[in-house]
Amino acid sequence: MNTPTRMAGYALGLAAVFTAALGAGKVVGGPEPVPPAAAHDGGGHADGESGAGHDSAAAEVPGGLQVAQEGYRLAPVSGALPVGEPAPFRFRIVGPDGEAVTDFTPTHDKELHLIAVRRDLTGFQHVHPTMAADGTWSVPLAAGAPGQYRIFTDFQPAARDEALTLGVDVPARGDYRPVPLAAPERTATVDGYTVTLAGDLVPGTSAKLTLSVSKDGRPVTDLQPYLAAYGHLVALRDGDLAYLHVHPDGEPGDGKTAPGPDITFYAEIPSAGAYRLFLDFQHAGKVRTAAFTAVAGGAELPPAPAAPAHDDDGHSHD
């Protein structure tokens, strides 16, 4: 059932071949059951998520849409996410041999990156779990509101030359009230910082995106390195949450990349659609996230989700 599929790198891989409906209602289930590790058939495999070569088959399944790939599986140990107060979220990466993987090659200073976001593209979190000796990863995690959340794990097993991005849905129980996707804008504010976006996503083209950081009307020229870069950009496609993690052009200490105010990325998407962009940057010792909506290829914003019918079961609403 889980056919191994080639995937393109960080700079490629958003194809318009899957959609997923955003619904409203109560989220009551647990995580997906964890079947045995997918069999590794050893045939027809190609490069993973690190940006190496690709072919036409690579774009068929964008990053993060699969719970298993190339014999590796994301296996949650924890159940639902708590709402409000964090609790440890635990999971394993199960390898082709059916055992938990314990040997990873660090990418951007970490052995594994975890992204959590609600299905309506709110509540974005980028965190870094720690791994126990038995291969169980753990990180304090909480949902800001009830709903279905997508958990992405971005990692490179030491046995592979390329990285993988696997994803699984995990619920936060309660009355789910989806939020309409924000309208496209060129500026975003967070903690007194203003981030301005220049450039547009263009399907089928490596598009230049420059994000400029200012505070109190003045450019920030002393951004601090975060995970070996001055910024990290995650793009998620509305509807199915296809995942693209893009690293900036240049790096700290290379003698040519300034520490702000501009952070430049090159991102290629092969499909029209609406995307949510999340920029992580560090200044004054704190990491902040600025979020934008971008619409590519003349696509229109999706309609606002319908409000669920009210019942009298005692659940509060967002």
C-alpha positions as CSV (number, residue, x, y, z in Angstrom):
1,M,0.0,0.0,0.0
2,N,2.9,2.4,0.6
3,T,4.7,2.4,-2.7
4,P,8.3,3.8,-2.5
5,T,8.4,7.0,-4.5
6,R,11.2,9.3,-5.6
7,M,11.1,12.7,-4.3
8,A,12.8,15.9,-5.3
9,G,14.9,18.1,-3.0
10,Y,14.3,21.1,-0.8
11,A,14.2,23.3,-3.8
12,L,11.7,21.1,-5.7
13,G,8.6,19.1,-5.0
14,L,5.3,20.9,-4.8
15,A,3.1,19.3,-7.5
16,A,-0.6,19.6,-8.0
17,V,-1.6,16.0,-7.7
18,F,-3.2,15.7,-4.3
19,T,-5.9,17.6,-2.5
20,A,-7.3,17.3,1.0
21,A,-10.5,18.8,2.2
22,L,-10.5,21.0,5.2
23,G,-13.5,20.2,7.4
24,A,-15.1,21.4,10.6
25,G,-16.3,19.5,13.5
26,K,-15.0,17.6,16.6
27,V,-11.6,15.9,16.5
28,V,-11.8,12.8,18.6
29,G,-9.6,10.2,17.1
30,G,-6.0,9.2,17.9
31,P,-3.0,9.1,15.6
32,E,-2.8,6.9,12.6
33,P,-2.2,3.2,13.7
34,V,1.4,2.2,13.1
35,P,1.6,-0.8,10.9
36,P,4.8,-2.7,10.4
37,A,7.6,-0.9,8.5
38,A,7.1,-0.8,4.8
39,A,8.9,-3.4,2.8
40,H,12.0,-2.1,0.9
41,D,11.8,-3.4,-2.6
42,G,15.1,-1.9,-3.7
43,G,13.9,-1.0,-7.2
44,G,13.2,2.3,-8.9
45,H,14.4,4.5,-6.1
46,A,16.0,7.9,-6.5
47,D,17.1,11.0,-4.6
48,G,15.3,12.3,-1.5
49,E,14.8,15.7,0.0
50,S,18.3,17.2,-0.1
51,G,18.2,18.8,-3.5
52,A,19.9,16.2,-5.7
53,G,18.9,15.1,-9.1
54,H,15.3,14.3,-10.0
55,D,13.1,13.2,-12.8
56,S,9.5,13.5,-13.8
57,A,8.4,10.9,-11.3
58,A,9.9,12.8,-8.5
59,A,7.2,15.5,-8.6
60,E,4.4,13.0,-8.3
61,V,4.4,13.0,-4.5
62,P,5.5,16.2,-2.8
63,G,7.4,16.1,0.5
64,G,5.5,15.4,3.7
65,L,2.4,13.8,2.1
66,Q,3.6,10.3,2.9
67,V,3.9,8.6,6.3
68,A,6.4,6.1,4.8
69,Q,9.0,6.3,2.0
70,E,11.9,4.2,0.8
71,G,11.2,1.7,3.7
72,Y,11.2,4.4,6.4
73,R,8.1,5.2,8.4
74,L,7.1,7.9,10.9
75,A,5.6,6.0,13.8
76,P,3.9,8.1,16.5
77,V,4.1,6.8,20.1
78,S,1.9,9.5,21.6
79,G,-1.8,10.0,21.1
80,A,-3.5,13.3,20.6
81,L,-1.8,16.6,21.2
82,P,-2.9,18.5,24.3
83,V,-4.5,21.9,23.9
84,G,-2.8,24.6,25.9
85,E,-0.2,23.1,28.2
86,P,2.6,21.2,26.4
87,A,3.2,17.5,26.9
88,P,5.8,15.3,25.5
89,F,5.1,14.2,22.0
90,R,6.9,10.9,21.2
91,F,7.6,9.1,17.9
92,R,10.1,6.9,16.2
93,I,11.5,6.7,12.7
94,V,11.3,3.0,11.8
95,G,13.7,1.7,9.2
96,P,13.5,-0.9,6.4
97,D,14.5,-3.6,8.9
98,G,11.5,-2.8,11.1
99,E,13.7,-1.4,13.9
100,A,13.9,2.2,15.2
101,V,16.6,4.2,13.4
102,T,19.2,5.6,15.9
103,D,21.9,6.9,13.5
104,F,21.2,10.2,11.7
105,T,23.3,12.6,9.7
106,P,22.7,16.2,11.0
107,T,21.3,18.7,8.5
108,H,21.5,22.3,9.4
109,D,22.9,21.6,12.9
110,K,20.1,19.1,13.9
111,E,19.6,15.4,13.4
112,L,15.8,16.0,13.0
113,H,13.5,18.9,12.4
114,L,9.9,18.7,13.4
115,I,7.2,21.0,11.9
116,A,3.7,21.0,13.4
117,V,0.8,22.9,11.8
118,R,-3.0,22.8,11.9
119,R,-4.8,21.7,8.8
120,D,-6.0,25.2,8.2
121,L,-2.4,26.4,8.2
122,T,-2.5,28.0,11.6
123,G,-0.5,27.2,14.7
124,F,2.9,26.7,12.9
125,Q,5.7,25.3,15.1
126,H,9.3,24.4,14.2
127,V,11.0,22.4,17.0
128,H,13.8,20.0,17.5
129,P,13.2,16.8,19.5
130,T,15.7,14.8,21.4
131,M,16.3,11.1,20.9
132,A,16.6,8.4,23.5
133,A,19.0,5.5,23.1
134,D,16.2,3.3,21.9
135,G,15.4,5.6,19.0
136,T,12.3,7.3,20.6
137,W,12.2,11.0,19.9
138,S,10.5,13.4,22.3
139,V,9.6,17.1,22.4
140,P,7.2,19.2,24.4
141,L,4.3,20.1,22.1
142,A,0.9,21.6,22.5
143,A,-1.9,22.7,20.2
144,G,-3.1,26.2,20.4
145,A,-6.6,25.2,19.5
146,P,-8.5,21.9,18.7
147,G,-8.1,20.5,15.2
148,Q,-6.3,18.1,13.1
149,Y,-2.5,18.8,12.9
150,R,0.1,17.6,10.4
151,I,3.4,16.6,11.9
152,F,6.3,16.7,9.5
153,T,9.7,15.1,10.3
154,D,12.7,16.3,8.2
155,F,15.7,14.1,8.6
156,Q,18.5,12.1,7.0
157,P,19.2,8.5,8.1
158,A,23.0,7.8,8.2
159,A,22.3,4.9,5.8
160,R,21.1,7.3,3.1
161,D,22.8,9.9,1.0
162,E,19.6,12.0,0.9
163,A,17.1,13.4,3.4
164,L,13.4,12.5,3.8
165,T,10.3,14.3,4.9
166,L,7.6,12.2,6.3
167,G,4.2,13.4,7.7
168,V,1.4,12.1,9.8
169,D,-1.9,13.6,11.1
170,V,-2.4,13.9,14.9
171,P,-5.5,15.3,16.5
172,A,-6.0,17.9,19.2
173,R,-9.4,16.9,20.6
174,G,-12.2,19.4,20.9
175,D,-14.5,21.6,18.7
176,Y,-12.6,22.3,15.5
177,R,-13.3,25.8,14.0
178,P,-11.1,26.2,10.9
179,V,-9.8,29.6,10.1
180,P,-10.0,31.0,6.6
181,L,-6.6,31.3,4.8
182,A,-5.3,34.9,5.2
183,A,-5.3,37.1,2.2
184,P,-2.0,37.6,0.4
185,E,0.0,40.5,1.7
186,R,3.6,41.8,1.2
187,T,4.3,42.5,4.8
188,A,4.0,40.6,8.1
189,T,4.6,41.7,11.6
190,V,5.8,39.7,14.6
191,D,7.0,40.9,18.0
192,G,7.5,44.4,16.7
193,Y,9.4,43.3,13.6
194,T,8.2,43.9,10.1
195,V,9.1,41.5,7.3
196,T,8.5,42.5,3.7
197,L,8.3,40.0,0.9
198,A,9.5,40.8,-2.6
199,G,9.1,38.4,-5.5
200,D,6.4,35.9,-6.5
201,L,6.1,32.2,-6.7
202,V,5.9,31.1,-10.3
203,P,5.0,27.5,-11.2
204,G,7.7,25.7,-13.0
205,T,10.3,28.4,-12.4
206,S,13.0,28.9,-9.7
207,A,11.6,32.1,-8.3
208,K,13.6,34.6,-6.3
209,L,12.0,35.6,-3.0
210,T,13.6,38.3,-0.8
211,L,12.4,38.8,2.7
212,S,13.6,42.0,4.4
213,V,13.5,42.4,8.2
214,S,13.1,45.8,9.9
215,K,12.3,46.9,13.4
216,D,10.9,50.3,14.4
217,G,11.3,51.4,10.8
218,R,15.0,50.6,10.6
219,P,16.6,47.7,8.7
220,V,17.9,44.9,10.9
221,T,21.5,44.4,9.8
222,D,22.6,42.1,12.6
223,L,20.5,39.0,12.2
224,Q,22.0,36.0,14.1
225,P,22.7,32.6,12.6
226,Y,19.9,30.1,13.3
227,L,20.5,26.5,12.3
228,A,23.5,27.6,10.1
229,A,21.6,30.2,8.2
230,Y,20.1,33.7,8.6
231,G,16.7,32.4,7.8
232,H,14.6,29.2,7.0
233,L,11.6,29.2,4.8
234,V,8.9,26.6,4.9
235,A,6.1,26.6,2.2
236,L,2.9,24.6,2.7
237,R,0.3,24.3,-0.1
238,D,-3.2,24.9,1.0
239,G,-5.5,21.9,0.8
240,D,-3.0,19.0,1.1
241,L,-0.1,20.7,3.0
242,A,2.5,19.6,0.5
243,Y,5.8,20.6,2.1
244,L,8.8,22.6,0.8
245,H,11.7,23.6,3.0
246,V,14.0,26.1,1.4
247,H,17.3,27.4,2.7
248,P,18.6,30.8,1.8
249,D,21.2,31.8,-0.8
250,G,24.5,32.1,1.0
251,E,25.4,31.3,4.6
252,P,26.9,33.0,7.7
253,G,30.7,33.4,7.5
254,D,31.0,32.8,3.7
255,G,32.4,36.3,3.3
256,K,29.6,37.5,1.0
257,T,26.3,37.0,2.8
258,A,25.2,40.0,4.9
259,P,23.4,39.4,8.2
260,G,20.3,41.2,7.0
261,P,18.2,43.0,6.4
262,D,17.6,40.9,3.2
263,I,17.3,37.1,3.2
264,T,17.1,35.7,-0.3
265,F,15.6,32.3,-1.3
266,Y,15.1,30.5,-4.6
267,A,11.9,28.3,-4.6
268,E,10.5,26.3,-7.4
269,I,6.9,25.1,-7.5
270,P,5.4,23.3,-10.4
271,S,1.8,24.0,-9.5
272,A,-0.6,26.9,-9.3
273,G,-2.3,27.3,-5.9
274,A,-2.3,29.1,-2.6
275,Y,0.6,28.6,-0.2
276,R,1.4,29.7,3.3
277,L,5.1,30.8,3.8
278,F,6.7,30.7,7.2
279,L,10.0,32.5,7.7
280,D,12.1,31.7,10.8
281,F,14.8,34.2,11.7
282,Q,16.8,35.0,14.9
283,H,17.5,38.4,16.4
284,A,18.4,39.6,19.9
285,G,18.7,35.9,20.9
286,K,15.2,34.9,20.0
287,V,13.8,33.0,17.0
288,R,10.6,34.5,15.5
289,T,8.3,33.4,12.7
290,A,6.7,35.6,10.1
291,A,3.9,34.2,8.0
292,F,2.6,35.1,4.5
293,T,0.1,33.9,2.1
294,A,1.2,33.7,-1.5
295,V,-0.9,32.8,-4.5
296,A,0.9,31.3,-7.6
297,G,-0.1,30.9,-11.2
298,G,-3.3,33.0,-11.1
299,A,-5.0,30.7,-8.6
300,E,-7.7,32.1,-6.4
301,L,-7.9,31.9,-2.6
302,P,-10.0,28.9,-1.5
303,P,-13.5,29.7,-0.1
304,A,-13.8,30.2,3.7
305,P,-14.6,26.9,5.5
306,A,-18.2,26.5,6.5
307,A,-19.0,26.9,10.2
308,P,-20.1,23.7,11.9
309,A,-23.5,23.5,13.3
310,H,-23.6,24.4,17.0
311,D,-24.6,21.8,19.5
312,D,-24.9,21.9,23.3
313,D,-22.3,19.5,24.4
314,G,-20.3,22.0,26.5
315,H,-17.4,22.5,24.1
316,S,-16.1,26.1,23.8
317,H,-15.5,27.6,20.4
318,D,-12.5,29.4,19.1
